[in-house]
Amino acid sequence: MKTRIKICGLTREVDVEAAVEAGADAIGFVFYAKSPRAVTPERAKVLARLLPPFVTPVGLFVNATDAELQAGLDALPNMLIQFHGDEAPADCDRVGRPFIRAAGVGPGFDLLNFRQSFSSAQAILLDAVVEGYGGGGKVFDWSLLPPSAPFPVVLSGGLSAANVADGMARIRPWAVDVSSGVESAKGIKDAGLIQAFCRAVRDADAALARETS
Ligand SMILES: O=C(O)c1ccccc1N[C@@H]1O[C@H](COP(=O)(O)O)[C@@H](O)[C@H]1O
């Protein structure tokens, strides 16, 4: 299976072009003002115009107000929402749009229980527990998770070209998501690192396919 790739936290045209060129399936825009990668809805709209068909824009929110969510949806009507804060299941469902829900994985985390709470999420995104909710470039302890889940999981948290194959072999995620691991500075992506990350994912897909055939 082809593991989907999301590159998150883009703020520049050149980075969107690099991600598309490298084969990313989704591009994340951070609508969280406290993030160093934050973009306004107006800016995201400009950047999203560079996306070809079948590359999904994802809007990342942290405890957003209804007005903030609406502004994001007005700018990017076809975006997938990523809830990455303390949103309750009812907060996510109330928006009435497809969404993925982030979970901070630490000792005692129960993936199946979390999934039950967010049963309408298209996927559960797994991240490390970090200050500022996410984008910390920190890897969590993958052994805290079951070897595979019966629903789509997005693996994130400190991924890079160097470790993504290990994470894929361990978790068998539907998709992988990276921000810090393809940056030269916060919010500034590096085209070479994006290329290397996407290549590492494709190589890992091929290796996993060989293993199971
Ligand atoms: O990128 C941010 O600044 C951010 C802020 C608040 C919540 C989530 C954020 N980013 C997401 O965090 C994960 C892991 O990122 P990293 O690769 O470890 O840097 C990823 O999903 C980002 O989209």
The ligand as an SDF file (V2000), in Angstrom:
LIG
                    3D

 23 24  0  0  0  0  0  0  0  0999 V2000
    3.5040   23.0610   13.5180 O   0  0  0  0  0  0  0  0  0  0  0  0
    3.1200   23.6480   14.5230 C   0  0  0  0  0  0  0  0  0  0  0  0
    3.6270   24.7130   14.8890 O   0  0  0  0  0  0  0  0  0  0  0  0
    1.9890   23.0690   15.3330 C   0  0  0  0  0  0  0  0  0  0  0  0
    1.4140   23.8710   16.3090 C   0  0  0  0  0  0  0  0  0  0  0  0
    0.3630   23.3800   17.0710 C   0  0  0  0  0  0  0  0  0  0  0  0
   -0.1090   22.1200   16.8630 C   0  0  0  0  0  0  0  0  0  0  0  0
    0.4640   21.2840   15.9020 C   0  0  0  0  0  0  0  0  0  0  0  0
    1.5190   21.7470   15.1250 C   0  0  0  0  0  0  0  0  0  0  0  0
    2.1380   20.9590   14.1680 N   0  0  0  0  0  0  0  0  0  0  0  0
    1.8780   19.5490   13.9570 C   0  0  0  0  0  0  0  0  0  0  0  0
    2.5510   18.7490   14.8890 O   0  0  0  0  0  0  0  0  0  0  0  0
    2.8380   17.4670   14.3160 C   0  0  0  0  0  0  0  0  0  0  0  0
    4.2710   17.0720   14.5670 C   0  0  0  0  0  0  0  0  0  0  0  0
    5.1500   17.9820   13.9880 O   0  0  0  0  0  0  0  0  0  0  0  0
    6.7450   17.7410   13.9290 P   0  0  0  0  0  0  0  0  0  0  0  0
    7.0100   16.9960   12.6490 O   0  0  0  0  0  0  0  0  0  0  0  0
    7.1310   16.9590   15.1380 O   0  0  0  0  0  0  0  0  0  0  0  0
    7.3510   19.0930   13.9040 O   0  0  0  0  0  0  0  0  0  0  0  0
    2.5090   17.5800   12.8520 C   0  0  0  0  0  0  0  0  0  0  0  0
    1.2390   17.0030   12.6550 O   0  0  0  0  0  0  0  0  0  0  0  0
    2.3870   19.0460   12.6210 C   0  0  0  0  0  0  0  0  0  0  0  0
    1.4370   19.2280   11.6250 O   0  0  0  0  0  0  0  0  0  0  0  0
  1  2  2  0
  2  3  1  0
  2  4  1  0
  4  5  1  0
  4  9  2  0
  5  6  2  0
  6  7  1  0
  7  8  2  0
  8  9  1  0
  9 10  1  0
 10 11  1  0
 11 12  1  0
 11 22  1  0
 12 13  1  0
 13 14  1  0
 13 20  1  0
 14 15  1  0
 15 16  1  0
 16 17  2  0
 16 18  1  0
 16 19  1  0
 20 21  1  0
 20 22  1  0
 22 23  1  0
M  END
$$$$
